[in-house]
């Protein structure tokens, strides 16, 4: 009987040792495992390849949005519609005018063909963790600025990002804390600088839009493909917000019934 008890104690001791060893290995693996950030590979027609590292730890919603759109082919075939030398190159608008955005359908198959916004992840919008400065090569999320219409539209401006992004070609401190920085070029910065050298003009619809900036490429700069390697990590879908409708807001300010305009 005593022999049996000894055997039971030995087995129990072995199990405890195995359990402790397993937990210890799991903890060791967790603290030593390298978690790789997502890497974007962007091919630009006639210019070359640009690789960008994304930082989900400082802008998780923005990264989730960008990864989802890119890997669903949203950016393939779009252009860099706005290029300002010694500042940045901007793309991601399927209209190619700077006024377009993605829709929920672009994020998921069962989504509606309606536009959306995402939370701006920067200090002025309450996200203290994002302190990535807008230096050369940093990738940022473009957004609208409705405060020129009213100072009360700050929140609407801050949360108006969707699909348009930009890559800095020089440092610009005025953007720090007011726009979402979420990545950086790690290869191909020479390609980015070649793109910023293209000939630009005033947009064809400048009289209608009121935008006289000389930043529209004379010859389109096309993104032929953009894919993101996530190293097996699923970043999920971003939390989407209902976009601000500036046109409806303007109608309200002047007491105009939009339905009356259709009559």
VMD Tcl script that draws the C-alpha trace (Angstrom):
set ca {
  {0.00 0.00 0.00}
  {2.84 2.32 0.91}
  {4.49 1.54 -2.41}
  {1.32 2.50 -4.27}
  {1.13 5.80 -2.37}
  {4.75 6.56 -3.24}
  {4.03 5.92 -6.92}
  {1.03 8.26 -6.78}
  {3.13 10.97 -5.15}
  {5.85 10.55 -7.77}
  {3.30 10.82 -10.60}
  {1.75 13.90 -8.99}
  {5.19 15.47 -8.59}
  {6.00 14.79 -12.26}
  {2.72 16.37 -13.33}
  {3.42 19.46 -11.24}
  {6.92 19.75 -12.73}
  {5.54 19.39 -16.27}
  {2.84 21.99 -15.57}
  {5.30 24.48 -14.09}
  {7.72 23.91 -16.97}
  {4.93 24.44 -19.49}
  {3.79 27.65 -17.88}
  {7.35 28.87 -17.64}
  {8.01 28.14 -21.31}
  {4.79 29.85 -22.32}
  {5.72 32.95 -20.34}
  {9.27 32.92 -21.74}
  {7.93 32.57 -25.28}
  {5.48 35.42 -24.74}
  {8.07 37.88 -23.47}
  {10.74 36.93 -26.01}
  {8.59 36.47 -29.10}
  {9.11 39.23 -31.63}
  {5.81 40.72 -32.75}
  {6.31 42.07 -36.25}
  {4.54 45.20 -37.39}
  {2.62 45.03 -40.67}
  {4.68 45.83 -43.77}
  {3.12 47.51 -46.82}
  {4.51 46.89 -50.30}
  {3.35 49.51 -52.78}
  {4.17 49.38 -56.49}
  {3.98 52.69 -58.34}
  {3.85 52.56 -62.12}
  {7.06 53.79 -63.80}
  {8.57 54.75 -60.44}
  {9.26 51.63 -58.39}
  {8.55 49.97 -55.05}
  {7.93 51.62 -51.69}
  {7.78 49.66 -48.43}
  {6.17 51.08 -45.31}
  {6.00 49.81 -41.73}
  {2.72 50.45 -39.89}
  {2.39 51.06 -36.15}
  {-0.80 49.53 -34.70}
  {0.30 50.27 -31.15}
  {-0.16 54.03 -31.68}
  {-3.01 54.09 -34.22}
  {-4.91 50.78 -34.11}
  {-8.09 51.97 -35.86}
  {-6.18 53.67 -38.66}
  {-3.94 50.66 -39.21}
  {-6.91 48.25 -39.20}
  {-8.64 50.46 -41.77}
  {-5.58 50.77 -44.01}
  {-4.69 47.06 -43.86}
  {-8.25 46.02 -44.69}
  {-8.58 48.40 -47.64}
  {-5.16 47.53 -49.05}
  {-5.59 43.77 -48.84}
  {-9.03 44.01 -50.44}
  {-7.46 45.75 -53.45}
  {-8.95 49.18 -52.78}
  {-5.76 51.11 -53.57}
  {-4.84 49.13 -56.69}
  {-5.15 51.42 -59.69}
  {-5.65 54.64 -57.71}
  {-3.36 57.63 -58.09}
  {-1.40 60.16 -56.09}
  {-3.76 63.02 -56.90}
  {-2.02 65.69 -54.82}
  {1.72 66.33 -54.83}
  {3.37 69.25 -53.07}
  {7.14 69.41 -53.35}
  {9.02 69.61 -50.04}
  {5.83 68.65 -48.22}
  {4.06 65.40 -49.15}
  {2.44 63.16 -51.77}
  {-1.21 62.19 -51.23}
  {-3.33 59.37 -52.65}
  {-6.14 56.96 -51.85}
  {-9.08 58.77 -53.44}
  {-11.02 56.63 -55.94}
  {-12.41 59.78 -57.53}
  {-8.93 61.20 -58.02}
  {-10.07 64.68 -57.04}
  {-9.26 64.78 -53.35}
  {-12.94 64.81 -52.41}
  {-13.58 61.05 -52.57}
  {-13.49 58.40 -49.86}
  {-13.98 54.70 -49.27}
  {-17.37 53.12 -48.53}
  {-18.42 50.39 -46.14}
  {-18.60 48.10 -49.18}
  {-14.85 48.60 -49.62}
  {-14.28 47.35 -46.07}
  {-16.50 44.25 -46.21}
  {-18.56 42.38 -48.78}
  {-21.87 42.94 -47.02}
  {-21.22 46.63 -46.41}
  {-23.38 49.39 -47.85}
  {-22.27 51.76 -50.58}
  {-22.09 54.60 -48.09}
  {-19.10 56.65 -47.01}
  {-17.67 56.42 -43.50}
  {-15.15 58.05 -41.22}
  {-12.74 56.78 -38.57}
  {-11.54 58.35 -35.34}
  {-8.54 60.61 -35.72}
  {-5.81 59.10 -33.54}
  {-3.74 62.10 -32.53}
  {-3.14 64.17 -29.42}
  {-5.59 67.01 -30.23}
  {-8.32 64.37 -30.52}
  {-7.55 62.80 -27.15}
  {-5.14 60.06 -28.26}
  {-2.11 60.82 -26.10}
  {-0.16 57.70 -27.12}
  {0.47 58.83 -30.70}
  {3.57 60.98 -30.58}
  {5.03 59.98 -33.96}
  {6.18 63.26 -35.51}
  {5.57 64.14 -39.14}
  {9.11 63.81 -40.39}
  {10.37 62.76 -43.81}
  {8.95 59.35 -44.74}
  {6.17 59.29 -42.13}
  {2.79 58.08 -43.37}
  {-0.30 60.01 -42.28}
  {-4.07 59.82 -42.69}
  {-5.62 62.71 -44.60}
  {-8.78 64.34 -43.28}
  {-11.07 67.27 -43.98}
  {-10.94 70.59 -42.18}
  {-14.42 72.04 -41.75}
  {-13.32 74.66 -39.22}
  {-13.03 77.22 -42.02}
  {-16.85 77.12 -42.06}
  {-17.25 77.10 -38.28}
  {-14.97 76.64 -35.29}
  {-17.66 74.38 -33.84}
  {-16.90 71.72 -36.46}
  {-13.63 70.63 -34.88}
  {-14.79 67.14 -33.91}
  {-16.30 66.57 -37.35}
  {-12.98 67.56 -38.91}
  {-10.85 65.40 -36.64}
  {-12.91 62.24 -37.35}
  {-13.27 62.62 -41.11}
  {-10.44 60.34 -42.27}
  {-11.35 57.41 -44.51}
  {-9.01 56.15 -47.23}
  {-6.78 59.02 -48.26}
  {-3.22 58.94 -46.96}
  {-0.05 60.90 -47.49}
  {3.71 60.34 -47.27}
  {5.90 63.15 -46.00}
  {8.76 64.24 -48.25}
  {10.09 66.68 -45.64}
  {9.61 67.43 -41.95}
  {6.55 69.50 -41.04}
  {5.96 70.30 -37.38}
  {2.60 72.02 -38.01}
  {0.92 68.62 -38.50}
  {2.20 67.11 -35.25}
  {-0.66 66.24 -32.92}
  {-3.35 67.30 -35.40}
  {-3.25 64.48 -37.94}
  {-2.91 60.72 -37.52}
  {0.62 59.47 -38.16}
  {0.56 55.68 -38.44}
  {3.57 54.41 -40.37}
  {6.90 55.16 -42.00}
  {8.72 54.37 -45.25}
  {11.45 51.80 -44.63}
  {12.46 51.20 -48.27}
  {12.03 53.27 -51.41}
  {12.22 56.80 -50.08}
  {14.09 57.63 -53.28}
  {10.96 56.58 -55.18}
  {8.84 58.92 -53.06}
  {11.19 61.81 -53.84}
  {11.03 61.01 -57.57}
  {7.25 61.19 -57.38}
  {7.34 64.60 -55.68}
  {9.34 65.93 -58.64}
  {6.60 65.32 -61.24}
  {5.10 68.25 -63.09}
  {1.96 69.59 -61.42}
  {-0.81 72.04 -62.31}
  {-3.94 73.62 -60.89}
  {-6.85 71.14 -60.88}
  {-9.15 71.29 -63.91}
  {-12.14 72.00 -61.68}
  {-10.37 74.73 -59.71}
  {-12.96 77.41 -60.55}
  {-15.79 75.17 -59.39}
  {-14.02 73.85 -56.27}
  {-12.25 77.07 -55.38}
  {-8.95 75.20 -55.01}
  {-6.14 77.01 -56.80}
  {-3.30 74.94 -55.34}
  {-0.74 73.85 -57.93}
  {-0.59 70.20 -56.88}
  {-2.40 68.05 -59.47}
  {0.00 65.86 -61.50}
  {-0.03 66.62 -65.23}
  {0.46 62.90 -65.87}
  {-1.23 60.46 -63.46}
  {1.00 58.74 -60.88}
  {-0.68 55.36 -60.50}
  {-0.44 52.84 -57.67}
  {-0.50 49.54 -59.53}
  {-0.73 47.44 -56.37}
  {-0.62 47.68 -52.60}
  {-0.52 44.71 -50.25}
  {0.17 44.38 -46.53}
  {2.03 41.48 -44.86}
  {0.51 41.09 -41.40}
  {2.60 38.07 -40.32}
  {-0.51 36.16 -39.33}
  {-2.02 38.86 -37.14}
  {-5.66 39.74 -37.75}
  {-6.16 43.45 -37.14}
  {-9.90 43.22 -37.73}
  {-12.15 45.96 -39.02}
  {-11.98 49.55 -37.81}
  {-14.78 51.14 -35.82}
  {-16.51 53.29 -38.42}
  {-18.30 56.59 -37.85}
  {-21.07 58.27 -39.80}
  {-19.41 60.91 -42.00}
  {-20.21 64.60 -41.63}
  {-22.32 65.99 -44.48}
  {-21.06 69.52 -45.05}
  {-23.63 70.18 -47.78}
  {-26.59 69.41 -45.51}
  {-24.98 71.49 -42.77}
  {-24.70 74.47 -45.12}
  {-28.35 74.12 -46.12}
  {-29.32 74.22 -42.45}
  {-27.32 77.39 -41.83}
  {-29.27 79.20 -44.55}
  {-32.60 77.55 -43.82}
  {-32.76 75.80 -47.18}
  {-34.86 72.67 -47.63}
  {-32.80 70.31 -49.89}
  {-36.00 68.72 -51.20}
  {-37.17 72.07 -52.54}
  {-34.11 72.24 -54.79}
  {-35.17 69.05 -56.58}
  {-38.55 70.49 -57.56}
}
mol new
graphics top color blue
foreach p $ca { graphics top sphere $p radius 0.5 }
foreach p [lrange $ca 0 end-1] q [lrange $ca 1 end] { graphics top cylinder $p $q radius 0.2 }
display resetview
